[in-house]
Amino acid sequence: MQPQEVAQPSAPSSPAGPVVDVEQAEAALVEHYPRLVRLAYLVLPSGRGRGRRVLTAHALVQRALPRGRTPAPVIPAQRTGREGDPGYALVRLQVVRTALEAGLPLKRGAWPKRAQLPPLLPQVWGLKLFPRPGGADELALDQRLTALSGPARAAHALRGLERLPDGDVREVLTAAGVADVDAALDEADGIPDAYRLLDSPEFDPCSLQARPTDLLRRRRHVKASLVAGAALVVCGTLLGLPGDGWGGDGPAAPPYARNPAAQAALDPGKLTRVSPAAWKTSARTDFSVWPARGDLTDDRGLLRRALAVWARPGQSVQVSATPGTASGGPAGPPQLLYAGTVDTARVVILYDGLRIARYAEPRDGARGAALDFARVDGAGRDEAGAVVLSRADGNVRYLTAPWVRGAGERDLRAPGSGAMRLTLTGGVTSPLASPAQRTGPCTSWNVLQLTDAEGTRLVTDLGELVPARLTAGPPEAPRQASGAEALRTWAPFACSLGAVRSAGVRSVNAWAFAEQPLPDAGEGGGGSAAWVCTRAETWRGGGARVLAQFHTPGGRFGAVAAKAQDVPACGQREPRVLAGVLWKSEAGSWYLLAAGSDDTASVRATGGVEGSARGRLLTVRAEKGARAYLKGTLRNGEPISGLR
């Protein structure tokens, strides 16, 4: 279907709202950058390839800032989290408008619009970037979206991703210049209710995979690249300062605020430093009682660069933050946790009471730096056991809490293999394999085992600064995942942790809520299948991800039977769950198997499979590919729906 024409009025058709400053729009863009890029990615056409689509989405969002004070349209912001934010409404409108322009065909004899041209920035040398692949449902949804016009894709994304009612969607599309809004809404109605899939990694251009580009073509351009690189080195040498190659503030941007609070936050001499024995007498056991460690805690130049970059990162600084984590400067002098040399970098770890900030710069004095943030408010002893210091060559090093007495590396896929001891030097572990950096099939999942006076804990690297805590057992009383029974529960489902990487996860619990005898077992008996529910809780509270998984005897991995996000199932608020799966027996027959938690009194299947059972287990013959809907009744008479 050809894209609909997008009119280009000289001014927005919606009435003008409050005036928005550039700083206010920038704050909204930075805070909601992943959501805005996902929105642009969904609106853009897919015909030019996923890599071009990813870069274009990032470029459109980064160019969405107004040039000065601009009246915001009277259009509501998203329904969750930014109600009435005129800055977000203004930036979102610009993203939708330019994404629609990028989808228009080029016209002969007319100058192309900027959005229709390939983005100059961002660019990645030698790599093609594309989102992580989803499942069959996500692929089918992407194919349906491809067949829609640009305005219809925008309508579907605003409905599902922004959760706007049709009246507000109509206002956004009108303000963006869509000529026929009614046609766009009618066309979007042809997509079935698949809004839950819009949060899938399939449509997340901020969580990417990388592959090399044309290697032969790159080889042909080596000489030209060397010449250009030599020129850059000469320019960098002329612009650099004597000494280690850094200025006073390193790769920080020029200062833009000179008030006493801002200056105090940048003074290395005012950093908070905690006594090495403070944790022994303090009522708190979190990051606030970590002492300052490392061989560079007295390097004022390094500490000043870290503070300055935190306050105002320059263009050469790579900044990342876990979802829901603000990346602005500290309100006052933060606490120093670590400053030292780790592998090939100089690393500084800081804590401001709400966030962990990690600054890293090359040890050889080369330009460029990295700044990472993680939200840790409300952390206790279980969550404040370790922080990632560095990742290199597929390995990760941790800085452990002062109360940690020993550390080890354990394969969660092999519960009987035991833990391999890791050395601790000044609280820093020797390197261990990181599952977050692994590529290819999942044959192992290495976790960090921490031992202190209160017992043993397991945490896992999910690609963020703070590892996620692993637990097992009923949601109302989870226990540490280091026990023998908990390890056996986790073993078939360890690889499912990859589904919650880079999601700001605080803890993941595995709950074996049911066992179900398998039908058509044969003479030897097929045993019972295990039902396990894994729930990943986040630091921000929202965005919890739930997987109901099914594991048959002898199987190496569990199969995901159902998944959901932002639901209370399998959690402390609702420690109950109901899930089902189509399963093929050894005799070749298909069955619908369903199971509920302990308090389920009856289960009923409707739709493509009809059947019911008293109790929490249901086994019904079915046809291959059948789709069923599960309903249950709890012992107290309340209804429960199947997880999906």
Secondary structure as the mmCIF struct_conf table of DSSP 4:
data_model
#
loop_
_struct_conf.conf_type_id
_struct_conf.id
_struct_conf.beg_label_comp_id
_struct_conf.beg_label_asym_id
_struct_conf.beg_label_seq_id
_struct_conf.end_label_comp_id
_struct_conf.end_label_asym_id
_struct_conf.end_label_seq_id
HELX_LH_PP_P HELX_LH_PP_P1 GLN A 2 GLU A 5
STRN STRN1 VAL A 6 VAL A 6
BEND BEND1 SER A 10 ALA A 11
BEND BEND2 SER A 13 SER A 14
HELX_LH_PP_P HELX_LH_PP_P2 PRO A 15 PRO A 15
STRN STRN2 ALA A 16 VAL A 20
HELX_RH_AL_P HELX_RH_AL_P1 VAL A 22 GLU A 31
TURN_TY1_P TURN_TY1_P1 HIS A 32 HIS A 32
HELX_RH_AL_P HELX_RH_AL_P2 TYR A 33 VAL A 43
BEND BEND3 LEU A 44 LEU A 44
BEND BEND4 SER A 46 SER A 46
TURN_TY1_P TURN_TY1_P2 GLY A 47 ARG A 48
HELX_RH_AL_P HELX_RH_AL_P3 ARG A 50 GLN A 62
TURN_TY1_P TURN_TY1_P3 ARG A 63 ARG A 63
BEND BEND5 LEU A 65 LEU A 65
BEND BEND6 ARG A 67 GLY A 68
STRN STRN3 THR A 70 PRO A 73
BEND BEND7 VAL A 74 VAL A 74
TURN_TY1_P TURN_TY1_P4 ARG A 79 GLY A 81
TURN_TY1_P TURN_TY1_P5 GLU A 83 GLY A 84
HELX_RH_AL_P HELX_RH_AL_P4 PRO A 86 ALA A 102
TURN_TY1_P TURN_TY1_P6 GLY A 103 GLY A 103
BEND BEND8 LEU A 104 LEU A 104
HELX_LH_PP_P HELX_LH_PP_P3 PRO A 105 LEU A 106
TURN_TY1_P TURN_TY1_P7 ARG A 108 GLY A 109
BEND BEND9 ALA A 110 ALA A 110
HELX_LH_PP_P HELX_LH_PP_P4 TRP A 111 LYS A 113
HELX_RH_3T_P HELX_RH_3T_P1 ARG A 114 GLN A 116
BEND BEND10 LEU A 117 LEU A 117
HELX_LH_PP_P HELX_LH_PP_P5 PRO A 118 PRO A 119
BEND BEND11 LEU A 120 PRO A 122
TURN_TY1_P TURN_TY1_P8 TRP A 125 GLY A 126
STRN STRN4 LEU A 127 PRO A 131
HELX_LH_PP_P HELX_LH_PP_P6 ARG A 132 PRO A 133
HELX_RH_AL_P HELX_RH_AL_P5 ALA A 136 THR A 146
TURN_TY1_P TURN_TY1_P9 ALA A 147 ALA A 147
BEND BEND12 LEU A 148 LEU A 148
HELX_RH_AL_P HELX_RH_AL_P6 GLY A 150 GLY A 160
TURN_TY1_P TURN_TY1_P10 LEU A 161 LEU A 161
BEND BEND13 GLU A 162 GLU A 162
HELX_RH_AL_P HELX_RH_AL_P7 ASP A 166 ALA A 175
TURN_TY1_P TURN_TY1_P11 ALA A 176 GLY A 177
STRN STRN5 VAL A 178 VAL A 178
BEND BEND14 ALA A 179 ALA A 179
HELX_RH_AL_P HELX_RH_AL_P8 VAL A 181 ALA A 188
TURN_TY1_P TURN_TY1_P12 ASP A 189 GLY A 190
BEND BEND15 ILE A 191 ILE A 191
BEND BEND16 ASP A 193 ASP A 193
HELX_RH_3T_P HELX_RH_3T_P2 TYR A 195 ASP A 199
BEND BEND17 SER A 200 SER A 200
HELX_RH_3T_P HELX_RH_3T_P3 PRO A 201 PHE A 203
TURN_TY1_P TURN_TY1_P13 PRO A 205 CYS A 206
BEND BEND18 SER A 207 SER A 207
STRN STRN6 LEU A 208 PRO A 212
HELX_RH_AL_P HELX_RH_AL_P9 LEU A 215 ARG A 220
TURN_TY1_P TURN_TY1_P14 HIS A 221 HIS A 221
HELX_RH_AL_P HELX_RH_AL_P10 VAL A 222 LEU A 239
BEND BEND19 GLY A 240 GLY A 240
HELX_LH_PP_P HELX_LH_PP_P7 LEU A 241 LEU A 241
BEND BEND20 PRO A 242 GLY A 245
TURN_TY1_P TURN_TY1_P15 GLY A 248 PRO A 251
STRN STRN7 ALA A 252 ALA A 252
HELX_LH_PP_P HELX_LH_PP_P8 ALA A 253 PRO A 255
HELX_RH_AL_P HELX_RH_AL_P11 PRO A 260 ALA A 265
TURN_TY1_P TURN_TY1_P16 LEU A 266 LEU A 266
HELX_RH_3T_P HELX_RH_3T_P4 PRO A 268 LYS A 270
STRN STRN8 THR A 272 THR A 272
TURN_TY1_P TURN_TY1_P17 PRO A 276 ALA A 277
HELX_RH_AL_P HELX_RH_AL_P12 ALA A 278 THR A 281
BEND BEND21 ALA A 283 ALA A 283
BEND BEND22 ASP A 286 ASP A 286
HELX_RH_3T_P HELX_RH_3T_P5 PHE A 287 VAL A 289
HELX_LH_PP_P HELX_LH_PP_P9 TRP A 290 ALA A 292
STRN STRN9 ARG A 293 ARG A 293
BEND BEND23 GLY A 294 GLY A 294
TURN_TY1_P TURN_TY1_P18 ASP A 295 ASP A 298
HELX_RH_AL_P HELX_RH_AL_P13 ARG A 300 ALA A 311
BEND BEND24 ARG A 312 ARG A 312
STRN STRN10 PRO A 313 PRO A 313
TURN_TY1_P TURN_TY1_P19 GLN A 315 SER A 316
STRN STRN11 VAL A 317 ALA A 321
TURN_TY1_P TURN_TY1_P20 PRO A 323 GLY A 324
BEND BEND25 GLY A 328 GLY A 328
HELX_LH_PP_P HELX_LH_PP_P10 GLY A 329 PRO A 330
BEND BEND26 ALA A 331 GLY A 332
STRN STRN12 GLN A 335 VAL A 342
TURN_TY1_P TURN_TY1_P21 ASP A 343 THR A 344
STRN STRN13 ALA A 345 TYR A 351
BEND BEND27 GLY A 353 LEU A 354
STRN STRN14 ARG A 355 PRO A 362
TURN_TY1_P TURN_TY1_P22 ARG A 363 ASP A 364
BEND BEND28 ARG A 367 ARG A 367
STRN STRN15 ALA A 369 ARG A 375
TURN_TY1_P TURN_TY1_P23 ASP A 377 GLY A 378
TURN_TY1_P TURN_TY1_P24 ARG A 381 GLU A 383
BEND BEND29 ALA A 384 GLY A 385
STRN STRN16 ALA A 386 ALA A 392
TURN_TY1_P TURN_TY1_P25 ASP A 393 GLY A 394
STRN STRN17 ASN A 395 THR A 400
HELX_LH_PP_P HELX_LH_PP_P11 ALA A 401 ALA A 401
TURN_TY1_P TURN_TY1_P26 PRO A 402 TRP A 403
STRN STRN18 GLY A 406 ASP A 411
TURN_TY1_P TURN_TY1_P27 LEU A 412 ARG A 413
TURN_TY1_P TURN_TY1_P28 PRO A 415 GLY A 416
BEND BEND30 SER A 417 SER A 417
STRN STRN19 ALA A 419 LEU A 422
STRN STRN20 LEU A 424 THR A 425
TURN_TY1_P TURN_TY1_P29 GLY A 426 GLY A 427
STRN STRN21 VAL A 428 THR A 429
HELX_LH_PP_P HELX_LH_PP_P12 SER A 430 PRO A 431
STRN STRN22 LEU A 432 ALA A 433
HELX_RH_3T_P HELX_RH_3T_P6 PRO A 435 GLN A 437
BEND BEND31 GLY A 440 PRO A 441
STRN STRN23 ASN A 446 ASP A 452
TURN_TY1_P TURN_TY1_P30 ALA A 453 GLU A 454
STRN STRN24 GLY A 455 THR A 460
BEND BEND32 GLY A 463 VAL A 466
HELX_LH_PP_P HELX_LH_PP_P13 PRO A 467 PRO A 467
STRN STRN25 ALA A 468 ALA A 472
BEND BEND33 GLY A 473 GLY A 473
TURN_TY1_P TURN_TY1_P31 PRO A 475 GLU A 476
BEND BEND34 ALA A 477 ALA A 477
STRN STRN26 ARG A 479 GLN A 480
TURN_TY1_P TURN_TY1_P32 ALA A 481 SER A 482
BEND BEND35 GLY A 483 GLY A 483
HELX_RH_AL_P HELX_RH_AL_P14 ALA A 484 TRP A 490
HELX_RH_3T_P HELX_RH_3T_P7 ALA A 491 VAL A 500
TURN_TY1_P TURN_TY1_P33 ARG A 501 SER A 502
BEND BEND36 ALA A 503 ALA A 503
STRN STRN27 VAL A 505 PRO A 517
HELX_LH_PP_P HELX_LH_PP_P14 LEU A 518 LEU A 518
BEND BEND37 PRO A 519 ASP A 520
TURN_TY1_P TURN_TY1_P34 GLU A 523 GLY A 524
STRN STRN28 SER A 528 THR A 538
TURN_TY1_P TURN_TY1_P35 TRP A 539 ARG A 540
BEND BEND38 GLY A 541 GLY A 542
STRN STRN29 ARG A 545 HIS A 551
TURN_TY1_P TURN_TY1_P36 PRO A 553 GLY A 554
BEND BEND39 ARG A 556 PHE A 557
STRN STRN30 ALA A 559 GLN A 565
BEND BEND40 ASP A 566 ASP A 566
STRN STRN31 ALA A 569 ALA A 569
TURN_TY1_P TURN_TY1_P37 CYS A 570 CYS A 570
BEND BEND41 GLY A 571 ARG A 573
STRN STRN32 GLU A 574 GLU A 574
STRN STRN33 LEU A 578 LYS A 584
TURN_TY1_P TURN_TY1_P38 GLU A 586 ALA A 587
BEND BEND42 GLY A 588 GLY A 588
STRN STRN34 TRP A 590 GLY A 596
TURN_TY1_P TURN_TY1_P39 ASP A 598 ASP A 599
STRN STRN35 THR A 600 GLY A 607
BEND BEND43 GLY A 608 VAL A 609
STRN STRN36 GLY A 611 ARG A 614
BEND BEND44 GLY A 615 ARG A 616
STRN STRN37 LEU A 617 ALA A 622
TURN_TY1_P TURN_TY1_P40 LYS A 624 GLY A 625
STRN STRN38 ALA A 628 LEU A 634
TURN_TY1_P TURN_TY1_P41 ARG A 635 ASN A 636
BEND BEND45 GLY A 637 GLY A 637
STRN STRN39 PRO A 639 SER A 641
HELX_LH_PP_P HELX_LH_PP_P15 GLY A 642 LEU A 643
#
